[in-house]
Amino acid sequence: MLDEPLGGAHRDGAAMAATLKDHLLRQLDGLERIEAGSLVEARYRRLRGYGSQRVE
């Protein structure tokens, strides 16, 4: 979850944009450290798992 600027994102778009940019850059930095094959395998497992859990 990202914190919004005081008063809400609609009141300070520049601050919210800076927060989003920082968050996205940190996420991309983390992803760049993971081997591409591992990312593909994780995505494949995640997609193959859709609908496999029973809800009671």
C-alpha positions in Angstrom: 0.0 0.0 0.0 1.2 3.5 -0.8 0.7 6.4 1.5 -1.2 9.3 -0.1 -0.1 12.9 0.5 -2.0 14.8 3.2 -5.5 15.6 1.9 -5.4 12.8 -0.7 -3.7 12.2 -4.0 -6.2 14.4 -5.8 -5.0 17.4 -3.9 -1.2 16.9 -4.6 -0.7 15.1 -7.8 3.0 15.9 -7.9 3.7 14.4 -4.5 1.7 11.3 -5.4 3.5 11.0 -8.7 6.8 11.1 -6.9 5.7 8.4 -4.5 4.6 6.2 -7.3 7.8 6.7 -9.2 9.9 5.8 -6.1 7.8 2.7 -5.5 7.9 1.5 -9.1 11.7 2.1 -9.4 12.3 0.1 -6.2 10.1 -2.8 -7.5 11.8 -2.8 -10.9 15.2 -2.8 -9.2 14.2 -5.9 -7.3 12.8 -7.6 -10.4 16.0 -6.9 -12.3 17.9 -9.0 -9.7 15.9 -12.1 -10.5 16.9 -14.4 -13.4 14.4 -14.1 -16.2 13.8 -17.9 -16.3 12.8 -17.8 -12.6 10.3 -15.0 -13.2 8.8 -16.9 -16.1 8.5 -20.1 -14.0 6.9 -18.2 -11.1 4.4 -16.6 -13.5 3.6 -19.9 -15.1 3.0 -21.6 -11.7 0.8 -18.6 -10.6 -1.3 -18.7 -13.7 -1.7 -22.5 -13.6 -2.9 -22.3 -10.0 -5.9 -20.1 -10.9 -9.1 -21.9 -10.0 -7.3 -24.8 -8.3 -8.1 -23.8 -4.7 -11.5 -24.9 -3.3 -13.5 -22.3 -1.3 -15.7 -23.7 1.3 
